[in-house]
């Protein structure tokens, strides 16, 4: 059933893309540089946008706790012998994220990046604290809402900021660099979680992921 639902939604996405009228033609401001028989040399800045790397790293540090929790929440609950429905976390997260993005849509254009970094940092701390001390499903509700207000909102904020920093001509590379941050977080989160889960007391599992937040602030203060 899950597979069929995914296939149906994918078909809907394809139809929506085909209905888009704006072809999104890229700007041609740099075209003149490549005319006149010049050979095109592959450079590092043709593979990613250097100015977006700090943004990608900041989002990576928010993605690490999210994907660590996604991979080990069931094992964590089992290790602590809690009678909690782990699947509720993702239901709460999805519902909260939908509500937040609909209600806060105007703030995305009126508030700066630092504002969102502060809000999302405190929300991530709250989410990890809920998961650390949870004893029933109400803690999962708090953790899901706080995670939506941290990782969920930060995903939109950092992607928008990446495009603004890079400019219209390099918006494609900016998005590619941004998604590199997601991929790194998706890979490092479960790996680090596996190391912590296998070598440290379970009580330290979520608190240690809180260390990602000071590192993200260090990157921001160094490159903002």
Phi, psi and omega in degrees: 000317179299319180296317180295321177297316179298319179296316179298316179293324177296319177297322177296321179296315180299317179297317179298319179296319181293336181275353180291127183277323182282117182286348179065047181295132182289152176294152185246027184298332184264002186298323183297333182291334185261004178271169178086023175080012179290140176277140181272120180258136178285123178239165181298323182284000171266356178256331177205167180261110184302325183290344182265349183304315177301320178297317180297322179291321178298314180293326176303320182289336171279329181287329182301308177297324181296310183285333173295316178294320180300324184275330190239007181300316180297316180293323179297313179297320179294319181295328179268001177056046180264142177266074184229142177273101186297330182295340179296330180304314184286331174293312179298318181299311183296316181295317180295320181295319178299314180295316182296317182291330178283322184276334184256012188301325181288332182288337181298330181264348185253343180251143181281174184296322181298320178304311181291326178295320177295310182300311183291328178294313178295323179294320178295318176300318179296318180297314180293329177291317177302316181291327180293318187256010187295141177229348179207182184292338179295327176293324177295324177299311178298319180295319180295316179295315181294324178293323176296324179281353179249279181298317183299311179288322181297330179297320178288318184295313183291323179294316178297318180294324180298317180292321179296316182296317186284332184088165186298323184294332183240027181294328178295314177295326178298315178295320178298318179294320177301315181290337172298322176298318177298314182298319179295317178296321179295328180276314185287327181304302179296325180296310179296321179298321179295321178295313181294317182296326184271345188235351182233159176302145185298334181296338182268359189301302182281322179303325181292333177287345175295339180294344178293332184289313175301326179293321179295323177291325177298318177296316181298313182293335180278333188234001188296000000 
